Amino acid sequence: MSGRTRSWWGWGYVEDAVTGAERAELTRRASELMPGANLTVHRAPPVEAFGVRPSRVQAPPALAAVVSEDAEDRLAHSHGQAFRDVVRALLGRLPHVPDLVARPTSEEQVVQVLDWCSEAGIAVVPFGGGSSVVGGVEPRVGDDYNGVVSLDLTSMNRVLDVDPASRAALVEAGAYGPHLEEQLRPKGYTLRFFPQSFEFSTLGGWLATRAGGHFATHLTHIDDLTESLRVITPAGAVETRRLPASGAGPSPDRMFLGSEGTLGVITRAWVRLQDRPRWRAGASVAFADYGAGVLAVRALAQSGLNPANCRLLDPVEAFINAGSPTAVLVLGFESADHPVDAWLDRALELCRDHGGTLPEPPRRSADMDGSARTDAADTWRSSFLRMPYQRDALAAQGMIVETFETACTWDRFDSVRAAVEDAARDALRQVAAEGVVTCRFTHVYPDGPAPYFGIYAAGRWGSTVEQWDEIKKAVSEALITSGATITHHHAVGRDHRPWYDRQRPDLFAAALRAGKKVLDPSGILNPGAVVDPLR
């Protein structure tokens, strides 16, 4: 990926961590929000302090070249990138460390790993970029296994084929977002799928978790860009047919999309490409009344205009991330085929109908450098990309900084938002943490929004994980009881299981478990995520 050093405990590259003036400014803003907060900086302990136990298992000689027992490597594969993961690492509390990290370079080696682990009773946790925020890659598998192998797919990262007639590409699952785009760019194509984790997540991870990308409408999830899959299971290989669409029964692709490595290991996929966009138009719209902004976004979502960017930030979120005193809608259109000025103009008419104003003129461009962003949009985008680094910095200063996301129908949004914010504020009081709750829309649909809530609170160093866990429980309960989903794009993992189990129909859970028994008869694949372990 780069000559830079990946952080084993936190987000991204060590060289890009928050330091100097950025840390000083971040600390100043945190002090303004929470005047009494103790913002002492804490450092991650050295790897040696964790006392990582020796591996309990030994790989067969045929796999020796692709297996690592290195303590730092194993620690880096012991957790995801949720707030609680980062803080536990800072506190030296990473109890679930894999025995080995396997990095296969071919499907044959994936088969060898699964065969060996099935026979030896060793759990296998598929691993891409490790950016899960729901415990999806944490080897928290219980005591019924003789060991745990983290199966890192990132050595399988090539674009194998491009079909220009169908505008599709065959890509190995371990390709990180930037490397995937680098391979497509010389051919004039793009997948145009940019989750916040883009730089440090893989195609396989996106597929396994049904990830959401940067498009706020229309092609919102990786599902929409998936043409076919190839999956290696302990029972054999599954390869679905390349088709633009099919009405032939339940979709096998849909069975594996979102299965989070519990049914098989996705090794490659045909994905639908796009031409690189040329025409762009964007604007930032201010709303003095947040409710009016919500109505404007609903009108946009139901208009058929399909903006690429349609993200509404409430006043607190807008202030924290864009310096705006009012709610802000970041709006944008793009196309590789035609100018999009008329689409933006009509969208702005709808916004004005609901009281929206333009603090600055719209930007329009006919090139490929993305210059149609407004100042507010630029500020928000920069903040968006720096958020994970800043989250780590604040977490190391005793702050609770975390998000939870959902989706609901428009008729329920007001009640869902009220239930979530009330639950979060009550939980903050109960854990004695002073803080604020924010809300933004990441994606919107004709029948409902995907609200994304943030918590910024002053915690007690040494207890912030427990404080957050109580907040998370309260909010998750509010989501389920108010009729929303436990997740729109963060996946289920292990952390969302109690509420996912209540969201899904019981008979569907039984059918899923039966399917797992066929595909993974020894029950070794990512035990505890999505579905109950077979052991």
C-alpha positions in Angstrom: 0.0 0.0 0.0 2.7 2.5 1.1 6.1 2.9 2.5 4.4 4.4 5.6 3.8 2.5 8.8 0.4 1.2 9.7 -0.7 1.7 13.3 -1.2 -1.6 15.0 -3.6 -0.2 17.6 -5.4 2.7 15.9 -6.4 4.2 12.6 -4.3 4.5 9.5 -0.7 5.5 9.3 1.5 6.4 12.2 2.9 9.3 10.2 -0.6 10.8 9.7 -1.6 10.7 13.4 -2.9 13.9 15.0 0.0 16.0 16.3 1.1 19.6 16.8 -1.2 22.4 15.8 -4.0 20.0 14.8 -3.9 18.4 18.2 -3.9 21.8 19.9 -6.9 22.9 17.9 -8.7 19.7 18.6 -8.1 20.0 22.3 -9.3 23.6 22.2 -12.5 22.6 20.5 -13.0 19.7 23.0 -12.5 22.1 25.9 -15.1 24.5 24.5 -17.7 21.7 24.2 -16.8 20.1 27.6 -15.1 22.8 29.8 -14.4 20.5 32.7 -12.8 17.6 30.7 -9.5 16.2 31.7 -7.7 16.0 28.4 -4.4 14.4 29.4 -2.8 12.5 26.5 -2.3 8.8 27.0 0.0 6.7 24.9 -0.4 3.1 23.7 1.8 0.7 25.6 4.6 -1.1 23.8 3.8 -4.5 22.2 5.9 -6.3 24.8 3.6 -5.0 27.6 0.8 -7.2 26.3 2.5 -10.5 27.0 1.1 -12.1 23.9 0.9 -15.8 24.6 2.7 -18.3 22.3 0.6 -19.8 19.5 -1.3 -22.8 20.5 -1.2 -24.3 17.0 1.3 -25.0 14.3 0.5 -24.6 10.6 1.3 -27.5 8.2 4.6 -27.2 6.4 2.8 -26.3 3.1 1.5 -23.1 4.8 4.6 -22.1 6.7 5.6 -19.4 4.2 2.3 -17.5 4.5 1.8 -17.8 8.3 3.0 -15.3 10.9 3.4 -15.8 14.7 4.8 -12.2 15.2 3.3 -10.6 18.3 2.7 -7.2 16.8 1.1 -8.8 13.7 -1.2 -10.8 15.9 -2.1 -7.9 18.0 -3.0 -5.8 14.9 -5.4 -8.6 13.9 -7.0 -8.9 17.4 -9.4 -6.0 17.0 -11.2 -3.7 14.6 -11.4 0.1 14.6 -14.3 0.9 16.9 -13.9 3.3 19.7 -13.8 0.5 22.2 -11.2 -1.3 20.2 -8.9 1.7 20.2 -9.3 2.4 23.9 -8.8 -1.2 24.9 -5.5 -1.1 23.0 -4.5 2.1 24.7 -5.3 0.5 28.1 -3.4 -2.7 27.2 -6.6 -4.8 27.2 -6.7 -7.0 24.1 -7.7 -10.4 25.4 -8.6 -12.1 22.1 -5.4 -12.4 20.1 -5.2 -14.9 17.2 -2.7 -17.7 17.4 -1.6 -17.1 13.8 -2.1 -14.7 10.9 -2.3 -16.4 7.5 -1.8 -14.4 4.3 -2.7 -16.6 1.4 -1.6 -15.6 -2.1 -4.0 -17.9 -3.9 -7.3 -19.6 -3.6 -5.5 -22.9 -3.3 -3.9 -21.7 -0.1 -7.3 -20.5 1.2 -8.6 -24.0 0.6 -5.6 -25.4 2.5 -6.2 -23.1 5.5 -9.8 -24.1 5.7 -9.1 -27.8 5.3 -6.5 -27.7 8.0 -8.6 -25.7 10.4 -11.7 -27.8 9.8 -9.8 -31.0 10.7 -7.9 -29.4 13.6 -10.9 -27.6 15.2 -9.4 -24.2 14.7 -11.6 -21.1 14.2 -10.9 -18.9 11.2 -11.7 -15.2 11.2 -11.5 -13.7 7.7 -9.7 -10.3 7.7 -9.5 -7.6 5.1 -8.5 -4.1 6.2 -9.6 -4.6 9.8 -11.8 -1.5 9.8 -14.8 -3.2 11.4 -16.5 -1.2 14.1 -18.8 -3.9 15.3 -16.5 -6.7 16.5 -16.6 -8.4 13.2 -12.9 -9.3 13.0 -12.2 -9.7 16.7 -11.4 -13.4 17.4 -13.8 -13.5 20.3 -14.8 -17.2 19.6 -15.2 -18.9 23.0 -13.4 -21.9 24.3 -14.7 -24.6 22.0 -11.8 -24.2 19.5 -8.2 -25.4 19.7 -7.0 -22.0 18.4 -7.8 -19.1 16.1 -6.3 -18.1 12.7 -6.8 -14.6 11.3 -7.1 -15.1 7.5 -5.8 -11.9 6.0 -6.7 -11.7 2.3 -4.7 -8.6 1.4 -2.1 -10.4 -0.6 -4.8 -11.3 -3.1 -5.3 -7.8 -4.4 -5.3 -7.8 -8.2 -7.7 -6.7 -10.9 -7.7 -9.9 -12.9 -9.9 -8.9 -15.9 -11.8 -6.0 -17.3 -14.8 -6.4 -19.6 -15.2 -3.1 -21.4 -18.3 -4.1 -23.2 -20.2 -4.9 -19.9 -18.1 -2.3 -18.0 -17.2 -4.7 -15.3 -14.0 -6.0 -13.6 -13.0 -9.2 -11.9 -11.2 -8.2 -8.7 -9.6 -10.2 -5.9 -11.1 -9.6 -2.5 -8.0 -8.4 -0.8 -7.6 -5.2 -2.8 -7.6 -2.0 -0.7 -9.7 0.8 -2.1 -6.8 3.0 -3.3 -5.0 0.0 -4.9 -8.2 -1.0 -6.7 -8.7 2.4 -8.1 -5.1 2.7 -9.2 -5.5 -0.5 -11.3 -8.7 0.8 -12.9 -7.6 4.3 -13.6 -5.3 3.6 -16.6 -8.3 1.9 -18.3 -10.5 5.0 -17.7 -12.8 3.3 -15.2 -13.6 3.7 -11.5 -15.7 1.6 -9.1 -16.6 4.9 -7.4 -17.2 3.4 -4.1 -15.7 5.5 -1.3 -16.7 4.6 2.3 -15.0 6.6 5.0 -12.7 3.5 5.5 -11.8 3.5 1.8 -8.1 3.9 2.3 -7.9 1.0 4.9 -10.6 -1.4 3.8 -10.9 -4.0 1.1 -13.3 -5.1 -1.6 -13.9 -8.4 0.2 -14.7 -6.5 3.5 -17.1 -4.3 1.7 -18.9 -7.3 0.2 -18.9 -9.4 3.4 -20.4 -6.5 5.3 -22.7 -5.0 2.7 -20.8 -1.7 3.1 -22.2 1.7 2.1 -20.2 4.0 -0.1 -20.2 7.7 -0.8 -23.2 7.9 -3.0 -26.0 9.3 -0.9 -28.7 8.1 -3.2 -29.2 5.4 -5.9 -26.1 3.2 -5.8 -25.6 3.4 -2.0 -24.4 -0.1 -1.1 -21.8 -2.4 -2.6 -24.7 -4.8 -3.4 -25.7 -2.4 -6.2 -22.2 -2.8 -7.8 -21.9 -6.6 -7.4 -22.3 -8.7 -10.6 -21.1 -12.1 -9.3 -19.1 -13.6 -6.5 -16.6 -16.5 -6.0 -16.6 -17.9 -2.4 -14.5 -20.6 -0.9 -16.3 -22.5 1.8 -15.1 -25.5 3.9 -17.6 -27.6 1.8 -16.3 -26.4 -1.5 -16.3 -23.4 -3.9 -19.4 -21.4 -4.9 -19.2 -19.2 -8.0 -22.3 -17.3 -9.1 -23.2 -16.5 -12.7 -22.4 -13.1 -14.2 -25.7 -11.5 -14.9 -27.0 -7.9 -15.0 -30.2 -9.2 -13.2 -32.1 -12.4 -12.7 -35.5 -13.5 -11.4 -34.4 -17.1 -10.9 -35.3 -17.7 -7.3 -33.5 -16.4 -4.2 -30.1 -14.9 -5.2 -27.0 -16.8 -4.2 -25.1 -13.5 -4.2 -27.5 -12.1 -1.6 -26.8 -15.1 0.6 -23.1 -14.3 0.9 -23.3 -10.5 0.8 -23.4 -9.4 4.4 -22.5 -12.9 5.7 -19.4 -11.4 7.4 -17.2 -14.5 6.7 -19.5 -16.9 8.5 -20.5 -18.9 5.4 -17.4 -18.7 3.3 -14.4 -16.6 2.3 -15.1 -14.3 -0.6 -12.0 -14.5 -2.8 -13.0 -12.5 -5.9 -15.9 -10.7 -7.5 -17.1 -9.2 -10.7 -18.1 -5.6 -10.0 -19.8 -3.0 -12.0 -17.6 -0.1 -13.1 -18.4 3.5 -14.1 -16.7 5.9 -16.3 -14.8 8.6 -14.4 -17.0 11.6 -13.9 -16.3 14.8 -15.7 -19.2 17.1 -14.9 -19.9 18.2 -11.4 -22.0 20.7 -9.6 -22.3 21.3 -5.9 -23.6 23.6 -3.2 -23.9 24.0 0.5 -27.4 25.0 1.7 -28.0 26.4 5.2 -31.2 25.8 7.1 -32.0 27.9 10.1 -34.6 25.3 11.0 -33.3 21.7 11.1 -36.8 20.3 10.5 -37.2 22.3 7.3 -33.9 20.8 6.2 -35.2 17.3 6.8 -38.3 18.1 4.7 -36.1 19.4 1.9 -34.0 16.3 1.9 -37.1 14.1 1.8 -38.3 16.1 -1.2 -34.9 15.6 -2.9 -34.9 11.9 -2.2 -38.3 11.6 -3.7 -37.7 13.8 -6.7 -35.8 11.3 -8.9 -32.8 13.7 -9.1 -30.5 11.2 -7.4 -27.8 13.6 -6.1 -24.4 11.9 -5.5 -24.0 13.9 -2.3 -27.0 14.8 -0.1 -25.8 14.9 3.5 -27.7 17.0 6.0 -25.7 17.9 9.2 -27.6 19.1 12.2 -26.4 22.4 13.8 -24.1 20.7 16.3 -22.6 18.4 13.7 -22.2 21.3 11.3 -20.4 23.4 13.9 -18.0 20.6 14.9 -17.1 19.5 11.4 -17.8 22.6 9.1 -17.8 25.6 11.5 -21.4 26.4 10.6 -23.8 27.8 13.2 -26.9 26.3 11.4 -27.8 23.0 9.8 -26.1 22.5 6.5 -27.0 20.3 3.5 -23.9 19.3 1.5 -25.3 18.7 -2.0 -23.6 17.5 -5.2 -24.2 16.0 -8.6 -21.8 14.3 -11.0 -21.8 12.6 -14.4 -19.4 11.2 -16.9 -22.0 11.7 -19.7 -23.6 15.1 -19.4 -23.6 18.5 -17.6 -25.5 18.3 -14.3 -26.3 22.0 -13.9 -30.0 21.6 -14.4 -30.2 18.9 -11.8 -28.5 21.1 -9.2 -30.7 24.1 -10.2 -33.8 22.0 -9.6 -32.5 20.7 -6.3 -31.7 24.2 -5.1 -35.3 25.2 -6.0 -36.6 22.5 -3.8 -34.2 23.6 -1.0 -35.4 27.2 -1.3 -39.0 26.0 -1.1 -38.2 24.7 2.4 -36.3 27.8 3.6 -32.8 26.9 2.5 -30.3 29.6 1.7 -26.9 29.6 0.0 -24.1 31.1 2.1 -21.9 31.0 -1.1 -22.5 30.5 -4.8 -22.7 26.9 -6.2 -19.6 25.5 -7.9 -19.7 23.9 -11.3 -17.0 22.2 -13.3 -16.4 20.1 -16.4 -13.2 18.4 -15.5 -12.1 15.3 -13.5 -10.5 17.0 -10.5 -13.6 17.4 -8.4 -13.3 21.2 -8.2 -17.1 21.7 -7.9 -17.0 21.5 -4.1 -18.0 24.5 -2.1 -15.9 25.8 0.8 -18.3 24.2 3.3 -18.2 21.0 1.4 -14.4 21.1 1.2 -14.3 21.7 5.0 -16.7 18.8 5.7 -14.9 16.4 3.3 -11.5 17.1 4.9 -13.0 16.7 8.3 -14.7 13.5 7.1 -11.4 12.0 6.1 -9.6 13.1 9.2 -12.4 12.0 11.6 -10.9 8.6 12.4 -7.5 10.0 13.2 -9.1 12.7 15.4 -11.3 10.1 17.0 -8.1 8.3 18.1 -6.5 11.4 19.4 -9.6 12.4 21.5 -10.0 8.8 22.7 -6.4 9.0 24.0 -7.4 12.1 25.9 -10.3 10.4 27.8 -13.0 11.5 25.4 -15.8 9.3 24.3 -16.1 9.8 20.5 -18.2 7.3 18.6 -21.0 6.9 16.2 -24.1 4.7 15.6 -26.1 4.6 12.5 -29.4 3.3 11.3 -32.2 3.7 8.7 -35.9 4.2 9.1 -38.9 5.2 7.1 -39.7 9.0 6.8 -42.8 8.7 8.9 -40.8 7.4 11.8 -37.7 9.6 11.6 -38.9 12.2 14.1 -39.8 9.6 16.7 -36.6 7.5 16.0 -34.4 10.6 16.4 -36.1 11.6 19.6 -35.9 8.1 21.1 -32.2 7.8 20.2 -31.2 11.3 21.5 -33.3 10.8 24.7 -31.7 7.4 25.3 -28.2 8.7 24.6 -28.6 11.7 27.0 -30.1 9.6 29.7 -27.2 7.1 29.4 -24.7 10.0 29.5 -26.2 11.1 32.7 -26.2 7.6 34.2 -22.5 7.1 33.4 -21.7 10.6 34.6 -20.3 11.8 31.2 -20.9 15.3 30.0 -21.5 15.3 26.3 -23.5 16.2 23.2 -25.4 14.1 20.6 -25.2 15.0 16.9 -27.1 13.7 13.8 -26.4 13.7 10.1 -27.8 11.9 7.1 -25.3 9.8 5.2 -27.7 8.2 2.7 -31.3 8.9 1.8 -34.0 7.0 0.0 -37.4 7.8 -1.3 -39.0 6.0 1.6 -36.5 7.0 4.4 -33.2 8.4 5.6 -30.1 6.8 7.1 -29.4 8.9 10.2 -25.9 8.8 11.6 -25.5 9.8 15.2 -22.4 11.0 17.0 -21.5 11.1 20.6 -18.9 13.5 21.9 -18.5 13.2 25.7 -15.9 13.7 28.5 -15.2 10.3 29.9 -13.2 9.0 32.9 -9.9 7.6 31.7 -9.8 3.9 32.5 -13.6 3.6 32.3 -14.5 5.0 28.9 -15.1 1.6 27.4 -17.6 0.7 30.1 -19.2 4.1 29.8 -19.5 3.7 26.0 -20.9 0.2 26.3 -23.8 1.5 28.5 -24.5 4.3 26.0 -24.4 1.8 23.1 -26.8 -0.6 24.8 -29.3 2.2 25.5 -29.1 3.6 22.0 -29.4 0.2 20.4 -32.4 -0.6 22.5 -34.0 2.7 21.4 -33.3 1.9 17.7 -35.0 -1.5 17.8 -38.0 -0.5 19.9 -38.6 2.5 17.7 -38.8 0.4 14.5 -35.4 1.3 13.0 -32.6 -1.1 11.9 -29.7 -1.8 14.2 -27.4 -0.9 11.3 -27.5 0.7 7.8 -24.0 0.0 6.8 -21.7 -0.9 9.7 -22.8 -4.6 9.7 -23.7 -6.9 12.6 -20.4 -8.4 13.8 -20.6 -9.5 17.4 -21.5 -6.2 19.0 -24.8 -5.8 17.2 -25.9 -9.5 17.6 -28.4 -9.0 20.6 -30.4 -6.5 18.6 -30.0 -8.1 15.2 -31.4 -11.3 16.7 -34.5 -9.3 17.6 -34.7 -7.6 14.2 -34.5 -10.7 12.0 -37.4 -13.2 11.9 -36.7 -16.3 14.0 -37.4 -18.7 11.1 -34.9 -16.8 8.9 -32.3 -17.2 11.7 -33.0 -21.0 11.7 -32.7 -21.1 7.9 -29.4 -19.2 8.0 -28.0 -21.5 10.7 -29.0 -24.5 8.6 -27.2 -23.0 5.6 -24.1 -22.5 7.7 -24.2 -26.1 8.7 -24.1 -27.1 5.0 -21.4 -24.7 4.0 -19.3 -24.8 7.2 -20.0 -28.2 8.7 -17.3 -27.9 11.4 -18.4 -24.4 12.4 -15.0 -22.8 12.1 -15.9 -19.6 10.2 -16.0 -16.4 12.3 -17.9 -18.0 15.2 -20.3 -15.7 16.9 -20.7 -13.1 14.1 -24.2 -12.8 12.6 -25.3 -16.3 13.5 -24.8 -18.6 16.5 -21.8 -20.8 16.4 -22.4 -24.5 15.5 -20.3 -25.6 18.4 
